[in-house]
Amino acid sequence: MQSAVLWSTSLQSSIRKTAKLAAAIGRGSGEAYQLALSGRGIVVVQASEGHPLPPQK
């Protein structure tokens, strides 16, 4: 859920609990909860949740 940056107000949003057996054996997304969006609109998602690299000299 920390990757979604913004979405159209026309979209319906909900939170889904995804902790299932598949997650325990490495087949899930790794997230306990996921943001679900449905409908027609635009979603902007950041590419990575990692730390930024230091500037190159």
N, C-alpha and C positions, 0 to 999 in steps of 0.2 A: 504494500500500500504506500510505501514511502517513495515509490518511483513515479506515481501519477503527479503531474504538475498542474494541469488544468484540463477541463472538459466543458463541452457545450451545455448550456442550461437545459436544452431539449432532451438530454439523456437521463434515463432513470438510473439511479445508483443504489447499490445495496452492498452489504458486507456478507461474505460467505465464510463460514468456518470450514477449513479444509484439512484439519488434523484427522487423518484416516490411516488405516493400515499401510496403504501405499507410501505414505510419507515416512513411516517407520522403517521401511526396507529400501529407502532411497529412490522411490519412483514418483514422489510428489514434488511439489514446487519448492518445498522447504519453508513455506510460510504457513503459519497457523490460521491466518485470516487473509482473505483476498477481497479486493474491491471489484465488484461486478458492475459494468455499465452496459446498458442496452438501449437501442433506439438508433436514430439517425443523428449524427453530429461529428464533432472532432474531439480527439483526445491527444494531448501532448504528454509524452513520457520521457523522462531522462534516460540516457543510455546506460548509465552505470551508477551504482551506489558507492563505489570505491573512493578512496582518497585521491585528490588531484596530484599529478606529478609535479615536482619542483621545476621551476623554469630552467631551461638549458642555457648555459653560458657560452 
